[in-house]
């Protein structure tokens, strides 16, 4: 069975994941539950996909921009934040970056939990950005 991130797992972990994916084939299937801690199949998919994409993007940037960085960026430690808005397509990255930077520039404590569902507001965010650009453009 193939899935993103499989290359980062040991053979024992791969066997365990293969068994899990056979038993739990829907994203909302609960793989583990203890008290108020619950891990769904979708959580595992997200973790594996994010790690796979992050590592592949870093390698690609390193190859494409050889010599642009003073040290080997493939050795940089990556940190994954939980509970922040996540892009679910391959074309809203620019708007996501703008929205993240907006939060950074405001320098206020960000309640990411209340902002988690940015994806459904992308058309509104695009319109706001377009409007702001039109207002600031010199004629």
Buried (B, 14 or more C-beta within 10 A) or exposed (E): EEBBBBEEBEEEEBEEBBEBBEEBEEEEBEBEEEEEEEBBBBBBBBBBEBBBEBBEEBEEBBEEEEEEEEEEEEEEEEEEEEEBBBBEEEEBEEBBEBBBEEBEEEEEEBEEEEBEEBBEBBEEBBEBBEEEEEEEEEE
